[in-house]
Amino acid sequence: MVSNSAKSLLLCLMISVLHQHLQFQLPHVVAIKTKSEGKDDGRGKTLSFTLYQQETINKTGYIVVDGVAGAGVSQTTTPFGTVYVFRDDLTVHADKASRVAGVAEGTSITTSLDGLQSMSLAKITIHHKGHRGSVSVLGGTYNTKPSDYPVVGGTGDFAYALGYVRSSPVNLIGQTVTYKMELHLYWPPYAHDAPVPKKP
Ligand SMILES: *[C@@H]1O[C@H](CO)[C@@H](O)[C@H](O)[C@H]1NC(C)=O
C-alpha cells in the first residue's frame, strides 16, 4: 500500500517528466517531419513547394521613393535608387483567383543604372499543407529573369530553415504581375536540437 504523500510525490514526478517531455518533443522540426512532403535522410530535412506571387501596381505594390538616375519607369525597369514596397498575396496556382496560401511583404531598391536589377528583402508568411510560419529572404533581383534568394531564416514551423527561394516571372504584361515562387528549404541536422521560441 502506497501512502498518500508517496502517491502525490509520484504524481508530481510524472507531471514534471511529462512536462519536460512535451517541452522537448513539441518543436517544429518534429511536427514537420510527421506531416510534410519533405524528407529527412539523416543529413538534414528538406521541404519544397511552389506558390504564386500576385502583384498589382498601385494596389499591392508602390514606388515610395523615386529613383534618381538611369532608366525610366517601365513595365520592367525603374530608375536607380527607386524604393518599391509590396504586400502581395501568394496563391496555390498561377491563376489569381486560386486559393491564397500566404503573403509576401517586402521591399526592392533599384541598384543598376539600366533599371533591371535591385536588392530585395521579403518576409514570406505561409499557411499551406499543414505548415504555418514565415521564411525571410534577402538577395538580388533581375527583373526579367529568375532570381534565387538565399533564405536567411524563418519563424514558426520554418524556424531554422535555410535554403533558397527561386522567383520567376510568369506574366509581366498588364497591371497584375505574377511570379512563380519555388521554396526549397533545408534544415541541417543541428536544427533538430535548436531552441524554439515560445509564442510571445
Ligand atoms: C501608379 O501611380 C503613380 C503615381 O500616382 C502613377 O504615376 C503611375 O502611372 C501609376 N502606375 C500605373 C501602372 O498605373
PDBQT file of the ligand as one rigid body, heavy atoms in Angstrom, charges set to zero:
ROOT
HETATM    1  C1  LIG A 301       0.903  54.384 -60.289  1.00  0.00    +0.000 C 
HETATM    2  O1  LIG A 301       0.737  55.622 -59.598  1.00  0.00    +0.000 OA
HETATM    3  C2  LIG A 301       1.678  56.612 -59.970  1.00  0.00    +0.000 C 
HETATM    4  C3  LIG A 301       1.505  57.793 -59.041  1.00  0.00    +0.000 C 
HETATM    5  O2  LIG A 301       0.147  58.177 -58.961  1.00  0.00    +0.000 OA
HETATM    6  C4  LIG A 301       1.484  56.964 -61.447  1.00  0.00    +0.000 C 
HETATM    7  O3  LIG A 301       2.427  57.952 -61.842  1.00  0.00    +0.000 OA
HETATM    8  C5  LIG A 301       1.680  55.692 -62.279  1.00  0.00    +0.000 C 
HETATM    9  O4  LIG A 301       1.412  55.948 -63.650  1.00  0.00    +0.000 OA
HETATM   10  C6  LIG A 301       0.783  54.572 -61.798  1.00  0.00    +0.000 C 
HETATM   11  N1  LIG A 301       1.174  53.344 -62.488  1.00  0.00    +0.000 N 
HETATM   12  C7  LIG A 301       0.313  52.543 -63.063  1.00  0.00    +0.000 C 
HETATM   13  C8  LIG A 301       0.889  51.381 -63.791  1.00  0.00    +0.000 C 
HETATM   14  O5  LIG A 301      -0.891  52.708 -63.003  1.00  0.00    +0.000 OA
ENDROOT
TORSDOF 0
